[in-house]
Amino acid sequence: MTTVAVLGAGKIGHTVLAGLLRAGRPGDTLIATARRPERAAELREALGVRVLANAEAAAAADVVVLAVKPQDAAELMTELAGHVSASQVVVSLCAGLPTSFFAKRLPDGTPVVRAMTNTPALVDEAMTVVSAGEHATEEHLAVAEELFRPLGKTLRMPEAHQDAVTALSGSGPAYMYYLVEAMTDAAILLGLPRAAAHDLIVQTAVGAAAMLRDTGEHPVKLREAVTSPAGTTINAVRELERHRVRAAIADAVEAARDRAREIAEEQG
């Protein structure tokens, strides 16, 4: 079985390792790295995996997962010089950074797969998109998919779409939480207890998402099924349109996409 090293086992890195363990992968095939000694101790205790220095971990792995912050990626690549070869697969979780960023810092021919997942990986409901770099083949994409499959759904897309993916599903959970927060405040203004409002909104969100997933119907059709003539829902939708909520969402997603592009430009 291949050995996987997750370099920078923060929240997302830890989540990937935990998902692989839940899927039945032996702990002795997993390696983690951490900047702080106390974090390394936490990983050993919580996951039972080996925790090594970055260069040592990379040299010992078949698959190297880069889970550091984008601004730390260049320093990490300098540290890994001479410890990664073209026979390994490198999977980047660094938001905004293209595979070319890593390709020019790795040995010629090293396959790099760019991946974007999201925080629902913590409950095995992630949306992960993988994209092949210049030297990555179908086999390398399959390796990446196998890593993320225990965390939820995976999808292959061309790398040109990854900044949009980052803006939509990578940042997307925050938009959902923002909406739930706003609805909770509105419910309290209407006199509902906070706990009851929370339960009402969360279950409504779960049910609506399940209908979108399971029925395959267009969201407009599902919305129209709730919207009776001269009823309560159409009044609410009218207010959303009056406040240009649809346009605000589009602007927000576009702003997130633009920031992903800026990150790539900043890191070179």
N, C-alpha and C positions, 0 to 999 in steps of 0.2 A: 504493500500500500504506500502511496506517495506521502511524503512528509510536507506539511504546510507550516510556514512561518508567518506570523502576523506581526509586522514591525510597526509598533506604536499601538499597543492594545489599550486604547482609551475606550470610550463608550461603544463606538461602532466596531472596533477591533475585538473588544471583549464579547460583543454580541455575536460576531461571526464565529469565534471560538466556541462559545456556549452552544450555538446552533449545531455546529459540527459534532459536538459531544452528544447532544440530544439525538442526533441522527445515527448514533452508534459508532462514530469514529473513535478508535482507541486514543487515549490521551497521550500515549507515547509517540504518536505520529504528529503531534501538534507542538509548536514552539511559539512563544510570545516574547516580545521585548517591551520594556518600560523604561522611561527616563529616570524615575525615582525609585530608590530601593524599597520604600514602603509599598509602592504600587506593585512592584515585582513580587513582594511577599503576599500581597492580596491575591494576585493572579494564581500563584502556586497553591494557596489555600482554597480559593473558590473553585478553581478549575482543575487543579492537579496536573497542569502542563509544565513543560520545561520553560524556564525563563532565562534567556541568554542575552548577550550583547548583540547589537544589530548585525555587525559583520559576521559574527560566529553563527547567529541564527540563519542568516541568508545563505551562508556557505553550506549549512547542513540540510537545506530544504530543497525539495523538488519544485514547490510552488511558493513564491515569495509575494505576500500580500502587503502592499504599502498602505497603511492606515494612519499616517501622520497628517498633521495640518498642512495645507498647501504651502504655507510660508516656511515650513520646515523641510520640504521635500528636497531642495537643492543641497542642503547640508547633509541630509541622509544619503543622497546619491554619492556625495564625496566620500562619505564614511564607508560605503559599500564597494568602492572601487577595488577591483581585483578579487572580489568575493562572490560575484554573480557571473554566470556564464550563459552562453546562448542555448545551453541544453536545459535551462530552467524556464519556467513560465512566471512572468511578473504580472501581478494583478494590482492595478492602482485604484484606490478608493479616494484619491485626493481630488476634491471638488474643483472643477474649473481647469485642471491641468490636462492638456492633450497627451496622447501617447508619444507624440514627437518629443515632448519635454524629456521623457525618460529614455527614449531611443537614442538620443544624441549623448546621453550620459552612461549608457550601457554598452557592453560589447556588441559589435555588429551582428545583426541577425537575431538578437534576443527578442522573443515574442512578448509583446505587452498587450494586455487586455485592460481596457478602461471600464470601470464598473461604478454605477451609482445605485446605492440602496437607500433605505430610509428607516426611521426609528421604529415603525411597527414591526421590524425584525425582532424586537424584544418579545413579541407575542406571536411570532411565526406568521405574521401577516404583512411582510415587507413587499414592496415592489422594487425589484432589482433589474436594471438594464445593463447589458454588457455589450461592448463594442470592440472590434478587433483593431489592433494597431497594424502597422505595415507588415510585420513578419508573423502575425498571429494567424493560425489556420483554424479550420473547423474543429480540429482536435483540441486546440488551445481554448477556444470558446466553450467547448463542452466541459473542459476542466473547470473553468470559471463558473459555469452554470451549476456544476455539481457542488461547488463550494456554497453557493447561495440558495440552492433549492430547499434546504431545510428551513430557511428563514421566511419563505413565502413564495410568491410568483416571480419567475424570471422571464425576461424578454430580450431578444437580440435586436439591436438597431445600429445603423451606421453611426460612426463617431460624430459626424456633422450634427447629429441631433442631441448630443449629450448635454450641451448647455441648456437647451430647452427642457430636457428630462430633469436636469438638476433643479430648474426653476419650478417645474410642475410637481413631480413626485418626490424629489429630494427635499424640497422645502414645503411641499404640500401639506404634510401633517400639521405644520404651524398654522396654515390658513384655516384648517378644519377646527383646530383648538380655538383660534381667534373667533370663529363663527359661534362655536359653542359658548365661549365666554360672553359674547354679546347677547346671545339668546338667553343665557342665564340671568344677566343683568335685567333684561327686559321682563323676564318672568318674575323677578323679585319686585320690580316696579308694579307689576300687576297683582302683587300680594301673595305669590306662591312662596312657600319655604324653600330655601336654597337646596336642601337635600332632595326634596321632591322634584324641583325644577331640573336638577342634575340628572336624576333617573329618567325623567320624561324625555329630555333632550338627547341623552346618550342612546337610549333604546330607539328613539326615532331615527337617529343617525345610523345606527347599526341596521335597522330594518330597511331604511331607504337604500343604503349601500348594498345590502343583500338583494334587494329587488333589481337594482341596476345590474348587478353581477349575474343573477340567476335567470332573469327574464330575457335579457338581451334587448330590451326595448329602449328606444331613444328617450333620453331624459325629458324631452318636451312632451312626449306621449304620456309618460308617467306623471309629470306635473299636471297635465290637463285632466288626468283621471281624478285628481284631488280638487280641481278647481271648478266648482259649481257656478252657474250663472248667478250673478248678484249675491254671491256668497262671501264668506269671510276670507277665503284664500285669495280670491282675485283682488280684494281690497289690499291685502298685504303685498301681493306681487306688484300692484300699481305703485305702492310706496317705494318698493325696492327699485323699480324702474325710474321713479321720480328722482331718487337720490343717486342715480347712475351707478348702482352697485355692480352691474355687469361690466361697465367700462372700468370701474375701479379695480375689479379683479383682473381684467386684462392688463391694466397698467402695472399692477403689482407683480404679476408673473413675468411681464416683460422686464421690469426692473431687476428681478432676481436673475433672469437670463443675462442681462447686461453686466451685472456684477460678476457672474461666472466668467464672462469674457475678460473683464478687467483683471481678475485674478491671474488668468493665463498671461496677460500682457505684463503684469507686475513681476511675475516670477521668471519671465523670459523663457 
